[in-house]
Amino acid sequence: MTKDLHDRTGPAVAGDLLAADTSMGAVTLFVADLDMMTAYYRDAVTLTVLAQGEGRSILGRGTAPIVILEHMPALKHAGPREAGLFHTAILFPTQADLAEAVYAVAIRHPGSFTGSADHLVSQAFYFTDPEGNGLELYWDRDRTTWSWTHGRVEMATLTLDPNEFLRQFKTAEPTDTTGPATVGHIHLSIGDVATAREFYVNRLGFQTTAELGSSALFVSAGGYHHHMAMNTWNSRGAGKRRLALGLGLVRVEVPTDDDLHALGDRLHHYRLAQWDDGRTMGFDDPWLNRIEVTSKAGN
């Protein structure tokens, strides 16, 4: 039986951890204007429409879905201080690929740019899509350059001039936009960090990689800088979400069916309500952010 993990900063044994090859899958957004949102992620963010119809657009790079847009026109926007999505972060394989996407957004939706930063482990550019969902486009430095101290990765927020970045890495001719971009991480707005740590680290099996006091938590599997982050910067004290436009579903992908079953056993130990068909498991976090975990072996 899974050990009592309460009041720990991370799981005590390897069997309580998510597998090292765990990664993030496509994020689902509930949207009011499907055509407008599809155009933004296709034309500005440089994703490809992989499938479309029945009130849904699936966009990605290559064959991998990154953003799934679900048409939900009856829903309203959540309030600015409610829990939900802080941003979806799309990871690009090269600085040239990232520059191409940043340039495309700058040309087609210049008003959606909100900032940029060098985080030591990565270079990142931030946007807000036409319906107010946060978006990060970023590139990772090689893992061998990351600095770790006592299990925590060194990250910072340093100046990154977007114009200089484009001058350095934007090629004269557009790069191939079918390269392997992925969902690198998902950042959530939550009510409090202690509850997030108990759920995402102690129960799900992520490991803490960075903390900002009681305001933000960064977690990952397999030594990545972070697969998920949670902060209270706009949402401190927020309770359970109501059904609203914005975040619909966060997907986590584990390598094997055995990894999925091990997670199911842990969640059953904690009496966490879930549904499970053997290859996909779904449950809600403490703020009713819906999480779905799938086995890559079953895809």
N, C-alpha and C positions, 0 to 999 in steps of 0.2 A: 504493500500500500504506500502511496506517496506520503512523504513526511509532512509534518506540520510546518509550513513555510512562513508562518506569520511573523512579522516584525524583522524580517531579514532584508538586506540590501540586494540579495540575489540568491538564486537557487544554490543549494549546498553541494549537490552532486550532479554529475554529467547527465544522469537520467532525467533530471528535472529541467534540463535546458532544451530549448528548441534546437534542432539540428543546425550544424554550422552552415550548410548550404541553403538555409531558409532565405527567401527573398520576398519582395512585394509583388503583387499582381495588379491588374487593372483596377482603377478606382471608378466607382459609379457615382455620377452626379445627377440629381433630379433637377431638371431645367424647365423654365417656362416657355422659352422660344428655342425650339430645337434647331431650326434652320440657322438662326443667328449664331448659336453656340457651336454648331457643327462647322460653320464657316470660320469661326475664330480659331478653333483647334486645328482645322485643316490648313487654312491659308496663312495664318499668322504663326502658329506654333510649329507648322510644317509636318503635322501628322498626316497619315493617309487614311481615308475612309475604307475600312476593311469590310464593313457590312452596314446596311441601312435598311430600315423598314419597320413597320408596326410600332411607330413611336419611339424608335431607338436608333442611335448612331454609335458604331463601334469604331474607334480611331486608334491607330498605332503606328509602328514602324516595322517594316518587314511583315512578318505574320503575327507579331506579338501585340495584343491589345494593350493600350495604355489608359485610355479614357473611354468610358461607356456613358453616353448621355441618354437619360430616360426622360421622355416628354411627360411632365406632370403639371399641366397648366392650372389645375385646381388648387395647387399648394401655394402658400404665401412664403415670403422670405422670413428667415429667422431674425430675431432681434440681434443687435450688434454685440450684446454681452452674453449671448447664449453659447452653450457648448456646441461643438461641431467641427467643421474643417477649418484649419488655419491655412494650410496650403498643401497641394499635391506637388511633389518634386520629381521632375523628369530628368533622368540622368543621360547625358549624351556621351558617346564614346571618345570623341576628340574635341579639342578646343575649336577646330574649324567647323565641326557639326554644330556646336553650341553657338558659335558666332553667326552661322547661317540662320538659326532660329531666332536669335536675339535681333538680328537685322530685319528679318521678316516681320516680327512684331513691331519693331520701331517704325517700319514703313507703313504697315497696314493698320496698326492700332497704337499709335504713339502715346495716347493718353492712358494706356493700361500699365505702363512702366511705373514701378513704385520704389525701386532701389537696386543696389548691387553690393556685393561684399566678397572679399577674400577671407575664407574661413580656415585657412592653413591647409586643411584636408581637401578643400574644394574651392572652386570659383563659381559664384552663384548670382543670378539675375532674377528679380522678383517682379511679378505682375499681378494684376487683378483682372479676371476675365469679365466679359460683359454683364454677367449676372452676379458679380461680387465675390466669386470664389478665388481664393489665393492660389497662385501658381509660382513655382520656382523652376527655373531651367538652370542646370548646373553640370559641371565637369569635375571629376575626381582626380586629384593628384595620385600618383602611384602609392600604394599602401606602404612601401618601404620608406617613404618620406614622412609618414605620420609619426607623431611623438606621443608615447603613452607613459603615464606615471601612475603606479598603483591601480592599474586597471581602468584608468580614465584617459580618454584621448584628448589631446590639446587642440582646442578649437578657439577661434577668435572672430571678431568682426572688424576687418581692416578695409581700408578704402580700395575700391576697384573701379577704375574709371571706365565706363562702358564704351566711350568713344575711342579711347586708347586700345581697349580690348579688340574692338572691331577693326581698327587700323592694323593691328598686329595679326589677327587670325582670320578675318573675312577675306576669302579668296575672290579673285576677279570673276570667276565663273562659279555658279551655285554648285555646292557639293551634292552628292547623291543622297537624297532624303529618305532612302529606304534602309539606312544603317540601323544597327541594333540599339536604339534608345530604349530605355525601360523606365518603369516607376522605381526610382531609387529609394525614396522614403515618403512617408505620409506624416504630416504634422497636424496635430489636433488641438483645438481649444477645449479646455477641461475646467472643472470646478476647483480641484485641489490636487497637488502633486502627490501627497501621501496615499491617497486612494488610487491614483494612477500607478504608483509604484507597486502597491499591493496586487493590483490586477495584472498589469503587463509584465512585471518582473517575477513576483512571487508565485503567481498562478499560471500565467501563460508560458513563462520560461525564457523571456528575453533577458539579456544582461544589461545593467546600467553602464553606459559609456561616458556620460557627462551629466552634470547637474548645475543648475543655477539657483542655489538656495531652495526656497519654497515656491519658485515661480516657473521652473522649467525642468524637464527630465528628458534625457535622450537614451534610447535603448536600441540594442541590436542583437543579432545572432552571428556567430562565427567571426567576431572581431571587426565587423564593419563599423564605420564611425556612428551611423545610426540608421536603422530601418524605420523607426517611428520616433516621434517626439511629441511631447505634450506640454502646453504652457497655459498659464492663468493670466496672461498679460491683459486680455480684454474680458475674461470670463470668470474671474475669481468668484467662487461661491455658486457658480451655475449649477442647477439641478438637472434632472433628466430632460432630454430633448423632446420637443413635440415634432410630429411629422411636418417637414418643411422642405422648401427648395434648398439645394446645396448637397451636402454629403449624403449619398444613399447607401454606399457599401464600401468597406475597406477589405481588400483581399490579401491574404498571406499565403505563400506557397511553400510547403515543406517537401523534402526530397522523396519520401517513400510513404507507402500506406502504413508501415509500422510507426513512422514518426507521427502520422495523423492519429493512429490509435493510441499512442502513448499520451498525446495531448488530451485526447478524449478521456482517458483514464484519470488524468490529473483534474480535469474540469469536473468530472463526475464526483471525485473525492470532495471537491468544494461545493457540490450540489448546485453547480451553475447550469441553468436551463440552456439546452442546446438542441439542435437537430443534426442528424448525422446519417448519411446514406452510404457510409463506408469509404467514400472518396472525397466527400465535401462535408464540412462541419460548420454550422453557423451559430452565433451567439451574440449577445449585446454586452458592451462594456458598461461601467456604472453610469454613464450619461446617455445610454441607449444609442451609441454609435454602433452600427451593425458591423460585425467582423465575420468574414467567411474564410476558412482555411481549407486549402485543397492540397492533394497529393500530386506532385509533378509526375509521378509514375503512372497516375491515372489519366493524365491529359493526352 
